[in-house]
Amino acid sequence: MSHTPGVRQAQKQKTRQALLDAALALLEEQSLSSLGLREVTRAVGVAPTAFYRHFRSTADLGVALVEEALGSLHPMIRTTVSPAGDSDERIARAVELIAGHVAAHPAHVRFVARERHGGVQPVREAIREQLARFAGEVKDELAKDPVSEGWSEADLLMVAGLYVDQMLATASLFLETLQAPEEERRRAADTATRQMRLISVGRRHWLD
């Protein structure tokens, strides 16, 4: 019987993940503020009371979805602005990584895009905190680049925020064209590349 606690814990984690997956699927058609916990538990096939063993509320579930959607992206975000390679190589790498992530996780991207300005305050705050972490990490990577010599911390954080905002805009653009013809997707990638290049050019001349 010594294995029983481990089995219980695994089952609990499985149910929690099932609730997250069901909520994410339901949120394809509605906002979090309109989602009812009974909808989620019905989709999973558990009693409504089981929901509270995992989450305090649908807002708490939404915060967990934010962590699931954004928490694992920190290494990828840092990679997109790593000093390795020249500017065009970095931009091409960033656009490719974002396109790949959107293709692999469209529901998560859609959830963040909708709820970033949605009606559930804890979720908005969780997204804002994650984006602030991204900006801080991007700032640290930009500081390693010789182009950043002489920049103030405030200016580095400002341009880091521009990059993070542009990555989000790029993800939204790729999301809109996910099912579009290949030519339209190529145009979206070209637009994203040009927009990032514009930030890069401005950055190189900021101290002129």
N, CA and C atoms as a LAMMPS dump frame, in Angstrom:
ITEM: TIMESTEP
0
ITEM: NUMBER OF ATOMS
624
ITEM: BOX BOUNDS ff ff ff
-5.0000000000000000e+02 5.0000000000000000e+02
-5.0000000000000000e+02 5.0000000000000000e+02
-5.0000000000000000e+02 5.0000000000000000e+02
ITEM: ATOMS id mol type element x y z
1 1 1 N 0.824 -1.213 0
2 1 2 C 0 0 0
3 1 3 C 0.859 1.265 0
4 2 1 N 2.185 1.127 0.07
5 2 2 C 3.042 2.299 0.189
6 2 3 C 2.991 3.178 -1.058
7 3 1 N 2.558 2.552 -2.184
8 3 2 C 2.511 3.332 -3.409
9 3 3 C 1.234 4.158 -3.525
10 4 1 N 0.267 3.954 -2.646
11 4 2 C -1.043 4.591 -2.779
12 4 3 C -0.979 6.12 -2.816
13 5 1 N -0.226 6.79 -1.916
14 5 2 C -0.166 8.26 -1.994
15 5 3 C 0.341 8.751 -3.342
16 6 1 N 1.325 8.03 -3.911
17 6 2 C 1.831 8.419 -5.219
18 6 3 C 0.779 8.265 -6.306
19 7 1 N 0.017 7.188 -6.23
20 7 2 C -1.054 6.952 -7.2
21 7 3 C -2.123 8.029 -7.074
22 8 1 N -2.472 8.353 -5.824
23 8 2 C -3.473 9.408 -5.594
24 8 3 C -3 10.744 -6.153
25 9 1 N -1.73 11.054 -5.91
26 9 2 C -1.178 12.322 -6.383
27 9 3 C -1.185 12.38 -7.906
28 10 1 N -0.849 11.265 -8.536
29 10 2 C -0.86 11.21 -10.002
30 10 3 C -2.274 11.4 -10.533
31 11 1 N -3.257 10.787 -9.872
32 11 2 C -4.643 10.931 -10.309
33 11 3 C -5.123 12.363 -10.108
34 12 1 N -4.71 12.966 -8.988
35 12 2 C -5.09 14.352 -8.732
36 12 3 C -4.518 15.273 -9.807
37 13 1 N -3.257 15.059 -10.161
38 13 2 C -2.627 15.868 -11.19
39 13 3 C -3.301 15.652 -12.546
40 14 1 N -3.684 14.412 -12.812
41 14 2 C -4.371 14.093 -14.063
42 14 3 C -5.709 14.824 -14.152
43 15 1 N -6.451 14.836 -13.044
44 15 2 C -7.745 15.535 -13.032
45 15 3 C -7.549 17.04 -13.189
46 16 1 N -6.551 17.575 -12.503
47 16 2 C -6.257 19.017 -12.62
48 16 3 C -5.945 19.388 -14.067
49 17 1 N -5.115 18.584 -14.709
50 17 2 C -4.76 18.869 -16.103
51 17 3 C -5.976 18.732 -17.008
52 18 1 N -6.838 17.765 -16.706
53 18 2 C -8.052 17.594 -17.502
54 18 3 C -8.953 18.821 -17.379
55 19 1 N -9.039 19.402 -16.187
56 19 2 C -9.826 20.614 -15.988
57 19 3 C -9.237 21.782 -16.783
58 20 1 N -7.91 21.903 -16.768
59 20 2 C -7.251 22.965 -17.543
60 20 3 C -7.497 22.783 -19.034
61 21 1 N -7.358 21.545 -19.51
62 21 2 C -7.549 21.272 -20.936
63 21 3 C -8.988 21.542 -21.359
64 22 1 N -9.935 21.128 -20.514
65 22 2 C -11.347 21.348 -20.839
66 22 3 C -11.665 22.837 -20.863
67 23 1 N -11.146 23.572 -19.889
68 23 2 C -11.387 25.021 -19.854
69 23 3 C -10.805 25.687 -21.09
70 24 1 N -9.599 25.303 -21.466
71 24 2 C -8.964 25.903 -22.633
72 24 3 C -9.793 25.65 -23.892
73 25 1 N -10.327 24.433 -24.014
74 25 2 C -11.164 24.116 -25.176
75 25 3 C -12.445 24.951 -25.166
76 26 1 N -13.064 25.084 -24.006
77 26 2 C -14.297 25.878 -23.905
78 26 3 C -14.025 27.353 -24.182
79 27 1 N -12.831 27.827 -23.836
80 27 2 C -12.489 29.235 -24.022
81 27 3 C -12.191 29.585 -25.473
82 28 1 N -12.198 28.598 -26.346
83 28 2 C -12.09 28.89 -27.776
84 28 3 C -13.317 29.655 -28.258
85 29 1 N -14.436 29.476 -27.546
86 29 2 C -15.708 30.057 -27.986
87 29 3 C -16.245 31.136 -27.05
88 30 1 N -15.556 31.437 -25.966
89 30 2 C -16.062 32.429 -25.014
90 30 3 C -14.915 32.979 -24.184
91 31 1 N -15.219 34.029 -23.435
92 31 2 C -14.207 34.623 -22.564
93 31 3 C -14.251 33.936 -21.198
94 32 1 N -13.2 34.12 -20.439
95 32 2 C -13.125 33.508 -19.117
96 32 3 C -14.221 34.043 -18.194
97 33 1 N -14.556 35.316 -18.338
98 33 2 C -15.559 35.916 -17.447
99 33 3 C -16.935 35.263 -17.604
100 34 1 N -17.169 34.619 -18.735
101 34 2 C -18.466 33.968 -18.944
102 34 3 C -18.415 32.458 -18.718
103 35 1 N -17.249 31.942 -18.386
104 35 2 C -17.088 30.498 -18.211
105 35 3 C -17.574 30.071 -16.829
106 36 1 N -18.402 29.044 -16.777
107 36 2 C -18.887 28.518 -15.505
108 36 3 C -18.146 27.254 -15.117
109 37 1 N -17.898 27.089 -13.827
110 37 2 C -17.151 25.898 -13.406
111 37 3 C -17.926 24.622 -13.707
112 38 1 N -19.275 24.704 -13.721
113 38 2 C -20.06 23.51 -14.036
114 38 3 C -19.835 23.065 -15.481
115 39 1 N -19.636 24.033 -16.379
116 39 2 C -19.305 23.679 -17.764
117 39 3 C -18.016 22.874 -17.812
118 40 1 N -17.046 23.329 -17.043
119 40 2 C -15.723 22.697 -17.062
120 40 3 C -15.81 21.297 -16.469
121 41 1 N -16.451 21.169 -15.303
122 41 2 C -16.521 19.852 -14.656
123 41 3 C -17.37 18.88 -15.477
124 42 1 N -18.407 19.397 -16.128
125 42 2 C -19.228 18.537 -16.988
126 42 3 C -18.396 17.987 -18.139
127 43 1 N -17.543 18.831 -18.701
128 43 2 C -16.701 18.391 -19.816
129 43 3 C -15.706 17.316 -19.385
130 44 1 N -15.273 17.393 -18.135
131 44 2 C -14.302 16.417 -17.628
132 44 3 C -14.994 15.162 -17.093
133 45 1 N -16.262 15.325 -16.68
134 45 2 C -16.992 14.194 -16.126
135 45 3 C -16.766 13.999 -14.651
136 46 1 N -16.555 15.13 -13.918
137 46 2 C -16.413 15.054 -12.464
138 46 3 C -17.474 15.945 -11.83
139 47 1 N -17.695 15.736 -10.539
140 47 2 C -18.673 16.544 -9.818
141 47 3 C -18.16 17.972 -9.656
142 48 1 N -19.072 18.973 -9.637
143 48 2 C -18.638 20.36 -9.445
144 48 3 C -17.789 20.562 -8.192
145 49 1 N -18.086 19.807 -7.137
146 49 2 C -17.304 19.964 -5.903
147 49 3 C -15.838 19.566 -6.112
148 50 1 N -15.574 18.699 -7.088
149 50 2 C -14.2 18.263 -7.358
150 50 3 C -13.342 19.417 -7.867
151 51 1 N -13.999 20.391 -8.477
152 51 2 C -13.266 21.547 -9.01
153 51 3 C -12.466 22.225 -7.904
154 52 1 N -13.087 22.338 -6.723
155 52 2 C -12.477 23.101 -5.631
156 52 3 C -11.32 22.36 -4.961
157 53 1 N -11.091 21.138 -5.332
158 53 2 C -9.892 20.438 -4.847
159 53 3 C -8.648 20.908 -5.606
160 54 1 N -8.887 21.614 -6.703
161 54 2 C -7.773 22.022 -7.57
162 54 3 C -7.666 23.538 -7.75
163 55 1 N -8.804 24.221 -7.748
164 55 2 C -8.813 25.66 -7.981
165 55 3 C -9.838 26.327 -7.071
166 56 1 N -9.494 27.535 -6.625
167 56 2 C -10.416 28.265 -5.747
168 56 3 C -11.601 28.843 -6.526
169 57 1 N -11.386 29.129 -7.814
170 57 2 C -12.403 29.782 -8.626
171 57 3 C -12 29.653 -10.088
172 58 1 N -12.88 30.093 -10.997
173 58 2 C -12.498 30.095 -12.414
174 58 3 C -11.374 31.097 -12.663
175 59 1 N -11.322 32.164 -11.863
176 59 2 C -10.212 33.113 -11.997
177 59 3 C -8.892 32.427 -11.638
178 60 1 N -8.911 31.618 -10.588
179 60 2 C -7.714 30.875 -10.185
180 60 3 C -7.3 29.9 -11.288
181 61 1 N -8.278 29.253 -11.903
182 61 2 C -7.999 28.377 -13.035
183 61 3 C -7.386 29.178 -14.185
184 62 1 N -7.919 30.387 -14.422
185 62 2 C -7.385 31.238 -15.477
186 62 3 C -5.932 31.613 -15.23
187 63 1 N -5.584 31.887 -13.986
188 63 2 C -4.19 32.209 -13.65
189 63 3 C -3.296 31 -13.932
190 64 1 N -3.798 29.8 -13.625
191 64 2 C -3.03 28.583 -13.925
192 64 3 C -2.846 28.416 -15.433
193 65 1 N -3.85 28.787 -16.211
194 65 2 C -3.726 28.724 -17.666
195 65 3 C -2.694 29.726 -18.172
196 66 1 N -2.612 30.885 -17.533
197 66 2 C -1.588 31.869 -17.906
198 66 3 C -0.202 31.277 -17.683
199 67 1 N -0.012 30.643 -16.537
200 67 2 C 1.289 30.016 -16.246
201 67 3 C 1.591 28.922 -17.262
202 68 1 N 0.583 28.148 -17.601
203 68 2 C 0.773 27.076 -18.582
204 68 3 C 1.109 27.654 -19.957
205 69 1 N 0.446 28.759 -20.327
206 69 2 C 0.636 29.354 -21.646
207 69 3 C 1.95 30.102 -21.768
208 70 1 N 2.36 30.792 -20.706
209 70 2 C 3.513 31.694 -20.797
210 70 3 C 4.717 31.254 -19.978
211 71 1 N 4.491 30.486 -18.942
212 71 2 C 5.573 30.158 -18.021
213 71 3 C 6.733 29.42 -18.665
214 72 1 N 6.432 28.602 -19.664
215 72 2 C 7.494 27.814 -20.298
216 72 3 C 8.207 28.558 -21.415
217 73 1 N 7.773 29.785 -21.716
218 73 2 C 8.309 30.502 -22.874
219 73 3 C 9.546 31.333 -22.573
220 74 1 N 9.939 31.435 -21.308
221 74 2 C 11.053 32.326 -20.977
222 74 3 C 12.349 31.959 -21.715
223 75 1 N 12.723 30.677 -21.796
224 75 2 C 13.933 30.363 -22.574
225 75 3 C 13.808 30.762 -24.044
226 76 1 N 12.614 30.551 -24.631
227 76 2 C 12.416 30.902 -26.033
228 76 3 C 12.518 32.404 -26.254
229 77 1 N 11.928 33.182 -25.35
230 77 2 C 11.969 34.638 -25.488
231 77 3 C 13.407 35.127 -25.414
232 78 1 N 14.175 34.581 -24.487
233 78 2 C 15.587 34.985 -24.379
234 78 3 C 16.353 34.628 -25.65
235 79 1 N 16.028 33.472 -26.228
236 79 2 C 16.717 33.036 -27.439
237 79 3 C 16.475 33.992 -28.598
238 80 1 N 15.276 34.556 -28.671
239 80 2 C 14.942 35.423 -29.806
240 80 3 C 15.785 36.683 -29.844
241 81 1 N 16.307 37.129 -28.704
242 81 2 C 17.113 38.357 -28.691
243 81 3 C 18.549 38.091 -28.252
244 82 1 N 18.933 36.829 -28.222
245 82 2 C 20.316 36.5 -27.861
246 82 3 C 21.286 37.187 -28.799
247 83 1 N 22.418 37.689 -28.288
248 83 2 C 23.387 38.377 -29.144
249 83 3 C 24.017 37.489 -30.22
250 84 1 N 23.815 36.174 -30.138
251 84 2 C 24.406 35.271 -31.125
252 84 3 C 23.862 35.578 -32.518
253 85 1 N 24.769 35.75 -33.488
254 85 2 C 24.355 36.036 -34.85
255 85 3 C 24.143 37.519 -35.077
256 86 1 N 24.039 37.914 -36.361
257 86 2 C 23.8 39.328 -36.642
258 86 3 C 22.32 39.648 -36.481
259 87 1 N 21.981 40.92 -36.671
260 87 2 C 20.616 41.381 -36.395
261 87 3 C 19.579 40.646 -37.243
262 88 1 N 19.854 40.501 -38.547
263 88 2 C 18.887 39.839 -39.428
264 88 3 C 18.702 38.375 -39.04
265 89 1 N 19.782 37.722 -38.626
266 89 2 C 19.682 36.328 -38.189
267 89 3 C 18.821 36.216 -36.94
268 90 1 N 19 37.146 -36.017
269 90 2 C 18.211 37.129 -34.782
270 90 3 C 16.729 37.35 -35.077
271 91 1 N 16.457 38.28 -35.984
272 91 2 C 15.063 38.561 -36.325
273 91 3 C 14.425 37.357 -37.005
274 92 1 N 15.143 36.749 -37.933
275 92 2 C 14.624 35.566 -38.622
276 92 3 C 14.365 34.442 -37.622
277 93 1 N 15.29 34.283 -36.657
278 93 2 C 15.132 33.252 -35.624
279 93 3 C 13.898 33.538 -34.778
280 94 1 N 13.712 34.797 -34.412
281 94 2 C 12.56 35.171 -33.581
282 94 3 C 11.251 34.885 -34.295
283 95 1 N 11.16 35.304 -35.554
284 95 2 C 9.924 35.111 -36.319
285 95 3 C 9.631 33.618 -36.478
286 96 1 N 10.665 32.844 -36.745
287 96 2 C 10.481 31.392 -36.912
288 96 3 C 10.02 30.737 -35.615
289 97 1 N 10.634 31.121 -34.503
290 97 2 C 10.245 30.537 -33.215
291 97 3 C 8.811 30.889 -32.85
292 98 1 N 8.425 32.137 -33.081
293 98 2 C 7.059 32.557 -32.752
294 98 3 C 6.055 31.835 -33.635
295 99 1 N 6.347 31.734 -34.926
296 99 2 C 5.446 31.029 -35.847
297 99 3 C 5.278 29.575 -35.418
298 100 1 N 6.37 28.928 -35.041
299 100 2 C 6.301 27.544 -34.609
300 100 3 C 5.484 27.373 -33.336
301 101 1 N 5.651 28.315 -32.41
302 101 2 C 4.896 28.224 -31.156
303 101 3 C 3.406 28.415 -31.399
304 102 1 N 3.049 29.364 -32.241
305 102 2 C 1.635 29.596 -32.533
306 102 3 C 1.015 28.369 -33.195
307 103 1 N 1.739 27.771 -34.125
308 103 2 C 1.231 26.58 -34.805
309 103 3 C 1.031 25.418 -33.832
310 104 1 N 1.926 25.321 -32.839
311 104 2 C 1.854 24.211 -31.882
312 104 3 C 0.847 24.45 -30.763
313 105 1 N 0.621 25.726 -30.395
314 105 2 C -0.23 26.035 -29.236
315 105 3 C -1.215 27.17 -29.538
316 106 1 N -2.039 27.048 -30.574
317 106 2 C -2.927 28.158 -30.935
318 106 3 C -3.935 28.518 -29.85
319 107 1 N -4.445 27.534 -29.123
320 107 2 C -5.453 27.82 -28.093
321 107 3 C -4.86 28.645 -26.961
322 108 1 N -3.627 28.341 -26.572
323 108 2 C -2.972 29.12 -25.518
324 108 3 C -2.723 30.556 -25.985
325 109 1 N -2.282 30.703 -27.214
326 109 2 C -2.018 32.049 -27.74
327 109 3 C -3.314 32.853 -27.811
328 110 1 N -4.379 32.206 -28.256
329 110 2 C -5.671 32.886 -28.355
330 110 3 C -6.174 33.3 -26.976
331 111 1 N -5.997 32.424 -25.999
332 111 2 C -6.426 32.718 -24.628
333 111 3 C -5.713 33.957 -24.092
334 112 1 N -4.397 34.012 -24.243
335 112 2 C -3.634 35.15 -23.731
336 112 3 C -4.013 36.427 -24.472
337 113 1 N -4.169 36.338 -25.788
338 113 2 C -4.524 37.519 -26.572
339 113 3 C -5.867 38.086 -26.13
340 114 1 N -6.82 37.204 -25.833
341 114 2 C -8.157 37.662 -25.434
342 114 3 C -8.171 38.18 -24.003
343 115 1 N -7.513 37.446 -23.107
344 115 2 C -7.632 37.762 -21.684
345 115 3 C -6.659 38.83 -21.207
346 116 1 N -5.694 39.203 -22.056
347 116 2 C -4.752 40.254 -21.66
348 116 3 C -5.5 41.537 -21.303
349 117 1 N -6.58 41.807 -21.982
350 117 2 C -7.398 42.991 -21.696
351 117 3 C -8.82 42.571 -21.33
352 118 1 N -8.97 41.371 -20.81
353 118 2 C -10.291 40.843 -20.487
354 118 3 C -10.825 41.341 -19.16
355 119 1 N -11.924 40.719 -18.748
356 119 2 C -12.636 41.221 -17.579
357 119 3 C -12.279 40.562 -16.263
358 120 1 N -11.274 39.68 -16.249
359 120 2 C -10.923 38.97 -15.013
360 120 3 C -9.595 39.53 -14.51
361 121 1 N -9.664 40.342 -13.468
362 121 2 C -8.493 41.081 -13.006
363 121 3 C -7.302 40.198 -12.627
364 122 1 N -7.476 39.121 -11.848
365 122 2 C -6.297 38.316 -11.496
366 122 3 C -5.585 37.75 -12.73
367 123 1 N -6.343 37.453 -13.761
368 123 2 C -5.748 36.911 -14.981
369 123 3 C -5.008 38.013 -15.736
370 124 1 N -5.597 39.193 -15.818
371 124 2 C -4.899 40.331 -16.438
372 124 3 C -3.581 40.595 -15.716
373 125 1 N -3.632 40.556 -14.384
374 125 2 C -2.427 40.824 -13.597
375 125 3 C -1.386 39.728 -13.801
376 126 1 N -1.832 38.475 -13.897
377 126 2 C -0.893 37.363 -14.115
378 126 3 C -0.206 37.497 -15.467
379 127 1 N -0.969 37.894 -16.487
380 127 2 C -0.379 38.106 -17.812
381 127 3 C 0.597 39.269 -17.764
382 128 1 N 0.2 40.355 -17.098
383 128 2 C 1.078 41.527 -17.002
384 128 3 C 2.378 41.167 -16.28
385 129 1 N 2.29 40.357 -15.237
386 129 2 C 3.495 39.96 -14.501
387 129 3 C 4.42 39.111 -15.372
388 130 1 N 3.84 38.199 -16.137
389 130 2 C 4.657 37.378 -17.026
390 130 3 C 5.338 38.241 -18.089
391 131 1 N 4.609 39.193 -18.659
392 131 2 C 5.182 40.058 -19.69
393 131 3 C 6.277 40.946 -19.108
394 132 1 N 6.089 41.381 -17.864
395 132 2 C 7.134 42.173 -17.198
396 132 3 C 8.389 41.329 -16.996
397 133 1 N 8.207 40.055 -16.658
398 133 2 C 9.364 39.155 -16.53
399 133 3 C 10.062 38.991 -17.87
400 134 1 N 9.274 38.828 -18.931
401 134 2 C 9.856 38.725 -20.267
402 134 3 C 10.692 39.962 -20.579
403 135 1 N 10.114 41.138 -20.305
404 135 2 C 10.828 42.388 -20.602
405 135 3 C 12.135 42.463 -19.828
406 136 1 N 12.115 42.059 -18.562
407 136 2 C 13.332 42.07 -17.76
408 136 3 C 14.38 41.119 -18.307
409 137 1 N 13.951 39.949 -18.744
410 137 2 C 14.885 38.971 -19.305
411 137 3 C 15.445 39.433 -20.647
412 138 1 N 14.586 40.033 -21.468
413 138 2 C 15.043 40.576 -22.749
414 138 3 C 16.048 41.7 -22.505
415 139 1 N 15.76 42.538 -21.518
416 139 2 C 16.687 43.636 -21.164
417 139 3 C 18.066 43.065 -20.83
418 140 1 N 18.091 42.003 -20.038
419 140 2 C 19.373 41.412 -19.649
420 140 3 C 20.127 40.871 -20.863
421 141 1 N 19.396 40.297 -21.821
422 141 2 C 20.042 39.8 -23.036
423 141 3 C 20.544 40.952 -23.898
424 142 1 N 19.731 42.004 -24.028
425 142 2 C 20.145 43.154 -24.835
426 142 3 C 21.385 43.827 -24.254
427 143 1 N 21.498 43.812 -22.934
428 143 2 C 22.639 44.456 -22.28
429 143 3 C 23.963 43.782 -22.649
430 144 1 N 23.911 42.51 -23.073
431 144 2 C 25.125 41.787 -23.46
432 144 3 C 25.605 42.175 -24.86
433 145 1 N 24.734 42.816 -25.623
434 145 2 C 25.038 43.161 -27.018
435 145 3 C 25.885 44.438 -27.06
436 146 1 N 26.982 44.462 -27.821
437 146 2 C 27.791 45.684 -27.929
438 146 3 C 26.994 46.905 -28.381
439 147 1 N 25.903 46.691 -29.12
440 147 2 C 25.061 47.809 -29.553
441 147 3 C 24.502 48.569 -28.356
442 148 1 N 24.373 47.901 -27.22
443 148 2 C 23.767 48.504 -26.029
444 148 3 C 24.757 49.292 -25.179
445 149 1 N 26.006 49.371 -25.603
446 149 2 C 26.999 50.093 -24.808
447 149 3 C 26.582 51.553 -24.633
448 150 1 N 26.585 52.023 -23.383
449 150 2 C 26.205 53.393 -23.089
450 150 3 C 24.731 53.598 -22.813
451 151 1 N 23.931 52.545 -22.967
452 151 2 C 22.49 52.665 -22.719
453 151 3 C 22.216 52.678 -21.213
454 152 1 N 21.198 53.435 -20.821
455 152 2 C 20.734 53.413 -19.435
456 152 3 C 19.839 52.193 -19.216
457 153 1 N 19.678 51.809 -17.954
458 153 2 C 18.783 50.694 -17.622
459 153 3 C 17.366 50.981 -18.082
460 154 1 N 16.935 52.228 -17.902
461 154 2 C 15.565 52.597 -18.278
462 154 3 C 15.358 52.451 -19.784
463 155 1 N 16.346 52.881 -20.568
464 155 2 C 16.203 52.784 -22.02
465 155 3 C 16.268 51.33 -22.48
466 156 1 N 17.11 50.534 -21.851
467 156 2 C 17.157 49.114 -22.189
468 156 3 C 15.811 48.438 -21.902
469 157 1 N 15.215 48.784 -20.752
470 157 2 C 13.923 48.196 -20.409
471 157 3 C 12.846 48.681 -21.377
472 158 1 N 12.944 49.938 -21.82
473 158 2 C 11.977 50.468 -22.772
474 158 3 C 12.011 49.681 -24.085
475 159 1 N 13.216 49.481 -24.632
476 159 2 C 13.304 48.769 -25.904
477 159 3 C 12.97 47.289 -25.723
478 160 1 N 13.277 46.73 -24.551
479 160 2 C 12.88 45.353 -24.264
480 160 3 C 11.361 45.224 -24.302
481 161 1 N 10.664 46.198 -23.737
482 161 2 C 9.212 46.199 -23.784
483 161 3 C 8.684 46.278 -25.203
484 162 1 N 9.37 47.053 -26.052
485 162 2 C 8.977 47.132 -27.466
486 162 3 C 9.093 45.764 -28.139
487 163 1 N 10.191 45.085 -27.857
488 163 2 C 10.375 43.756 -28.443
489 163 3 C 9.297 42.784 -27.964
490 164 1 N 8.996 42.801 -26.674
491 164 2 C 7.988 41.891 -26.137
492 164 3 C 6.618 42.201 -26.749
493 165 1 N 6.27 43.484 -26.818
494 165 2 C 4.995 43.854 -27.43
495 165 3 C 4.941 43.4 -28.89
496 166 1 N 6.064 43.547 -29.595
497 166 2 C 6.092 43.151 -30.997
498 166 3 C 5.981 41.631 -31.142
499 167 1 N 6.576 40.889 -30.212
500 167 2 C 6.43 39.435 -30.249
501 167 3 C 4.965 39.034 -30.07
502 168 1 N 4.272 39.708 -29.165
503 168 2 C 2.845 39.422 -28.973
504 168 3 C 2.046 39.769 -30.223
505 169 1 N 2.357 40.92 -30.829
506 169 2 C 1.673 41.318 -32.055
507 169 3 C 1.939 40.312 -33.166
508 170 1 N 3.182 39.834 -33.234
509 170 2 C 3.544 38.845 -34.243
510 170 3 C 2.782 37.542 -34.016
511 171 1 N 2.685 37.112 -32.763
512 171 2 C 1.937 35.893 -32.448
513 171 3 C 0.473 36.038 -32.869
514 172 1 N -0.116 37.202 -32.599
515 172 2 C -1.512 37.439 -32.988
516 172 3 C -1.667 37.419 -34.501
517 173 1 N -0.693 37.995 -35.191
518 173 2 C -0.731 38.013 -36.656
519 173 3 C -0.669 36.597 -37.214
520 174 1 N 0.218 35.776 -36.666
521 174 2 C 0.317 34.393 -37.124
522 174 3 C -0.938 33.606 -36.771
523 175 1 N -1.548 33.933 -35.638
524 175 2 C -2.778 33.254 -35.236
525 175 3 C -3.889 33.53 -36.239
526 176 1 N -3.989 34.787 -36.689
527 176 2 C -5.028 35.169 -37.651
528 176 3 C -4.854 34.482 -38.998
529 177 1 N -3.605 34.157 -39.349
530 177 2 C -3.338 33.572 -40.662
531 177 3 C -3.022 32.083 -40.586
532 178 1 N -3.332 31.457 -39.457
533 178 2 C -2.959 30.062 -39.231
534 178 3 C -3.549 29.146 -40.302
535 179 1 N -4.795 29.415 -40.695
536 179 2 C -5.466 28.577 -41.689
537 179 3 C -5.472 29.216 -43.07
538 180 1 N -4.728 30.299 -43.235
539 180 2 C -4.712 31.025 -44.501
540 180 3 C -3.813 30.321 -45.518
541 181 1 N -3.951 30.678 -46.795
542 181 2 C -3.052 30.108 -47.813
543 181 3 C -1.596 30.443 -47.514
544 182 1 N -0.701 29.644 -48.056
545 182 2 C 0.73 29.799 -47.809
546 182 3 C 1.223 31.199 -48.146
547 183 1 N 0.735 31.763 -49.229
548 183 2 C 1.19 33.097 -49.642
549 183 3 C 0.852 34.148 -48.588
550 184 1 N -0.336 34.031 -48.005
551 184 2 C -0.73 34.993 -46.971
552 184 3 C 0.115 34.824 -45.706
553 185 1 N 0.448 33.59 -45.377
554 185 2 C 1.306 33.351 -44.209
555 185 3 C 2.706 33.913 -44.438
556 186 1 N 3.185 33.796 -45.688
557 186 2 C 4.5 34.366 -45.997
558 186 3 C 4.474 35.885 -45.869
559 187 1 N 3.367 36.498 -46.296
560 187 2 C 3.254 37.953 -46.171
561 187 3 C 3.239 38.354 -44.702
562 188 1 N 2.562 37.564 -43.872
563 188 2 C 2.53 37.85 -42.438
564 188 3 C 3.93 37.772 -41.849
565 189 1 N 4.691 36.747 -42.249
566 189 2 C 6.066 36.606 -41.753
567 189 3 C 6.931 37.774 -42.222
568 190 1 N 6.729 38.213 -43.463
569 190 2 C 7.494 39.348 -43.985
570 190 3 C 7.16 40.627 -43.218
571 191 1 N 5.873 40.831 -42.932
572 191 2 C 5.462 42.009 -42.153
573 191 3 C 6.088 41.984 -40.771
574 192 1 N 6.037 40.825 -40.111
575 192 2 C 6.619 40.692 -38.77
576 192 3 C 8.117 40.965 -38.807
577 193 1 N 8.786 40.458 -39.83
578 193 2 C 10.23 40.668 -39.96
579 193 3 C 10.556 42.145 -40.132
580 194 1 N 9.797 42.833 -40.976
581 194 2 C 10.048 44.25 -41.225
582 194 3 C 9.798 45.086 -39.971
583 195 1 N 8.752 44.733 -39.215
584 195 2 C 8.45 45.481 -37.998
585 195 3 C 9.554 45.311 -36.959
586 196 1 N 10.056 44.088 -36.804
587 196 2 C 11.157 43.877 -35.858
588 196 3 C 12.426 44.566 -36.34
589 197 1 N 12.628 44.57 -37.647
590 197 2 C 13.814 45.234 -38.191
591 197 3 C 13.754 46.737 -37.913
592 198 1 N 12.559 47.298 -37.966
593 198 2 C 12.407 48.72 -37.685
594 198 3 C 12.839 49.04 -36.248
595 199 1 N 12.438 48.196 -35.301
596 199 2 C 12.868 48.387 -33.921
597 199 3 C 14.39 48.274 -33.833
598 200 1 N 14.943 47.291 -34.532
599 200 2 C 16.389 47.074 -34.497
600 200 3 C 17.158 48.27 -35.058
601 201 1 N 16.669 48.831 -36.171
602 201 2 C 17.329 49.994 -36.769
603 201 3 C 17.258 51.183 -35.824
604 202 1 N 16.104 51.419 -35.237
605 202 2 C 15.957 52.517 -34.275
606 202 3 C 16.873 52.348 -33.078
607 203 1 N 17.02 51.104 -32.653
608 203 2 C 17.898 50.82 -31.501
609 203 3 C 19.345 51.162 -31.811
610 204 1 N 19.796 50.815 -33.002
611 204 2 C 21.2 51.086 -33.358
612 204 3 C 21.518 52.575 -33.39
613 205 1 N 20.498 53.397 -33.631
614 205 2 C 20.732 54.843 -33.786
615 205 3 C 20.185 55.653 -32.605
616 206 1 N 19.752 54.986 -31.548
617 206 2 C 19.122 55.673 -30.429
618 206 3 C 20.043 56.714 -29.791
619 207 1 N 21.32 56.411 -29.68
620 207 2 C 22.258 57.312 -29.001
621 207 3 C 22.926 58.313 -29.959
622 208 1 N 22.525 58.312 -31.218
623 208 2 C 23.127 59.263 -32.173
624 208 3 C 22.869 60.706 -31.752
